[in-house]
Amino acid sequence: MQLGTVAHAGTTRAAALTDDGWRALLLPGTDRYAADLSAFLAAGGTLDPATLTGDVLDGAEPLAPLPHPGKVICCGLNYGEHIRETGRDLPSHPTLFAKYADSLVGPTDDVRLLAGTDVDWEAELAVVVGTTLRGADRATATAAIAGYTVANDVSVRDWQYRTLQWFQGKAWDGSTPTGPVVVTPDEVDPTAGLTVTCRVNGEEVQRDSTATLVFDAADLLAYISTFTVLRPGDLVLTGTPGGVGVARDPKRFLSDGDVLETEIEGIGLLRNTIRLT
């Protein structure tokens, strides 16, 4: 099933995509609609096709599917090719950093950053947490996955490499496109392999399969839940394939007006314009 947060008639709704179109989701145990998918999951919402009785939202447009995650945790250096292009060895443990909800934008929103900075692309699979996890094993973590969405961890490289800590280059407001939908695990299996592609102005710059992740979604959720609780609606970005601009010779960065497309097989496409002002 495909889930999302959509704009409709001047408001937002959590919704599921059905044969009839986007259908609004009710908050569990109420007759009130959930304003977004974050609210639906936080309230304990689960998906059963027999309970999809909300209104059909004609003309609805997908927004960032999870506008209010409690935590956004990202894994760097998680594809073999990307690790090699950075000159590092395969890691024994995930390399993690955090973002804030303020960094998230929708599937067609502009990405607005400062002119004169070195802005780079990073196409990524993102995992959506569906139930509370604390000290989870792999099987429990797998069962807790609500679904998967597309993200691009757009990075400001000159700020990222000012120090050994990456945070200041990764958590810029409005820098991380997500969406267009969250696809439930019964429809896609990243462990079996989903193609991740990134294009800049139509030119392919990244392509790999999620089957080559060093640490897959369940690995990451189990590991992270050892030191911090994960709750419904939290997002975990799983890392980017090789082909980033900073690793090229010569280095290549995004310019004002560039169109950044991020696509994952079976999930969907982001198309965002870079605005540097």
Number of C-alpha atoms within 10 A of each C-alpha: 17 18 28 28 33 27 19 16 10 5 10 20 28 27 33 26 17 14 7 10 15 27 23 28 30 22 22 15 9 8 10 12 19 23 20 26 29 22 22 24 26 19 15 15 20 15 14 8 10 6 10 17 11 16 15 18 19 12 12 19 14 23 24 26 28 29 20 20 23 17 19 23 21 21 18 18 26 24 22 18 18 19 19 13 16 13 10 11 10 15 13 8 12 20 12 18 16 15 22 18 19 15 19 29 24 24 26 20 20 20 24 16 20 13 12 11 17 21 25 20 28 22 33 27 26 24 28 27 25 23 22 17 21 19 17 21 16 16 11 16 24 17 13 22 20 23 24 30 30 27 31 29 25 26 25 24 20 16 17 17 13 11 11 7 12 19 17 17 19 23 24 20 16 19 24 28 29 30 31 28 29 27 24 19 15 9 12 17 15 20 15 10 15 19 15 20 22 27 18 18 12 11 11 13 18 20 18 21 18 28 16 18 21 21 23 17 25 21 18 23 30 22 20 20 18 14 10 12 15 27 21 25 31 25 26 25 28 28 29 32 29 24 20 21 20 19 14 12 7 8 11 15 17 20 17 17 14 15 19 25 24 28 25 25 16 15 21 16 22 23 20 23 19 21 17 18 10
